[in-house]
Amino acid sequence: MSEIYARALGRLDGGLVLDVATGKGGYAGLLAARLKSIERIIGIDINVSKMLAARANAKLSEHTYAC
């Protein structure tokens, strides 16, 4: 993770995240792994196959993804 992201994430302590154009959930996965206190990540994308890939990711299984 780049230093910029690490500094920005260090200031967050949880809550809800909306990941617009989430794709396969790469950034959402990074947030889920880095910020254990996140209550929920909601990812949205217009590409159905990418959304299915995000849903299949075990790290992201408790979060919500929609097209």
DAZI-V178354 format. One record per backbone hydrogen bond with DSSP energy under -0.5 kcal/mol. NH is the residue of the N-H (numbers start at 0). CO is the residue of the C=O. If there is no record, write none. Layout:
BEGIN
<<NH CO> <NH CO>>
END
This chain:
BEGIN
<<5 1> <6 2> <7 3> <8 4> <9 5> <10 6> <10 7> <11 8> <14 36> <16 39> <18 16> <18 41> <19 17> <20 43> <21 18> <21 43> <24 21> <25 21> <28 24> <29 25> <30 26> <31 27> <32 28> <33 29> <34 30> <35 33> <37 34> <38 14> <39 14> <41 16> <42 40> <42 63> <43 18> <44 65> <47 45> <50 46> <51 47> <52 48> <53 49> <54 50> <55 51> <56 52> <56 53> <59 56> <60 57> <62 59> <63 40> <65 42>>
END
